[in-house]
């Protein structure tokens, strides 16, 4: 849904209010008609029935033309034409002359309401058409900016369009040679056509072609002095200039229709039911506005594709033709055929002017817009076609290697998935469930206990032997228990004392074996100390076992996520990427809106010109469409309020600039 729908609904609601405030009410039942009607010779039940049938038909058509449907607020062109035709607003003989004045006035009011609602629907269709044709022109202009901004792109464009230029040149040469040949035949009428052989005639035509090429070379000598790249860039500038002119004219036409067509008095919408019902002339002014709007739409469609005129000339032409329209000039004369004339004009607009405008715009866009897909991609397609045999030969000769690469890639992917994703996950699950098989251990559980018990036995035996040899008596149970307690605490005093004593006489200590024995006990002590340190590390690892499990799983998960994200972005699931693009598009649209407002030269009342207002409407339309897909529901409703403030040209340029600033900071969370 766009601002066009909002505009059409607002106008439709105004028309309904005008009808409710009309001083003419619905006719009474035919049973309650007056005696004067019964005395009329042609006032019969048949005429009354036809009159009421006509009123019911008009009411049915009016209801169909109203914008009550939320799914399809604007009717299709064919449906709108059918409804206008069904209204049968053709000038001619009717039974109005034999009806009472109240019923005839009520019927004329319904006819005016039907024409007004049909005008509103036509107005919405034309606005949508102008929007749909103006917005893509910006992309084509940007394409030409890209071509002009780089000599590489300009050279590529020269290559892309070279067959087309050669074809046009060949047609010109052929046409010139053909015209020369026809003139020679006319000058030599007396000579029979069959007097020359086919080879002679072909030789003559070939000579004419050579002469034509030579003459064209002389005529295009100034162009031949420039390089093909320069000529291509000049052609691009020419096309871009005409596209800009077409966009400005379309935007100006859009602005004229938005600002001038179906613009009723804003105070009239709220106070229409409060006015004095005797003031009929003020209430009938909306009919003149409808007639003016019909003429305005017709004139805009006729002149908006005339690229020879500027924006100011286009606007002057539109308003001059509207003021000279017979329905505007004779607006003081209220006739019963006026709605029928306007209905005929609407049918002519829908059947003739609108299709002609669409065809003309498409023709201009095709002529000055970006080249077609065939022209843009024939060069790489040709290279691919010419090299396809070589590529196929390479694939065929290396099919075994390619098959091996594919198999190895599959096996590597499978092993990576099992070893780096599945197995770490199983270990993490086992750690969470305290599975014994999943515990992290550097050494076995009973290793430290066995080595420590062996060290106790070594020290106790050494202390016994050393005490017997040095003191002469063996150690008691209390002394042995004390030695064991000290060994558990890491104290090897008996061994170290003996070691220090034997170091004084190392040879004698070696011969006795006590020195070597003390050294071996210290080696065992070092082994126990190392195992104690490793046991501390082992306990630390066990306390962080779950962390190490996740660390082991992280590389595999990161690789899988990166691969899946790349595949989803390359082959499907483009919703996230599309949302990001729409956010970037909204930022660029806000930048364009800011440029339009800051570069605008306001009128005396501080409002935008028609062209600038039309360009603003195009950008706002794109902004609104992207906002519906980026912003959440409640935020989007608030955003639509900002959009309505932005497109309200009556507030002035300064307030519109402040609205743009408010949109930037209020919705920055969803834009950046």
PyMOL commands that set and color helices and strands:
alter all, ss='L'
color gray80, all
select helices_A, chain A and resi 3-20+30-32+35-39+45-65+77-87+95-98+101-148+151-187+193-195+198-219+221-224+228-260+266-274+280-283+285-303+311-323+326-329+338-368+373-397+399-432+436-438+447-470+477-488+493-504+506-512+514-543+545-571+575-599+610-630+633-647+649-651+653-666+668-671
alter helices_A, ss='H'
color red, helices_A
deselect
rebuild
show_as cartoon
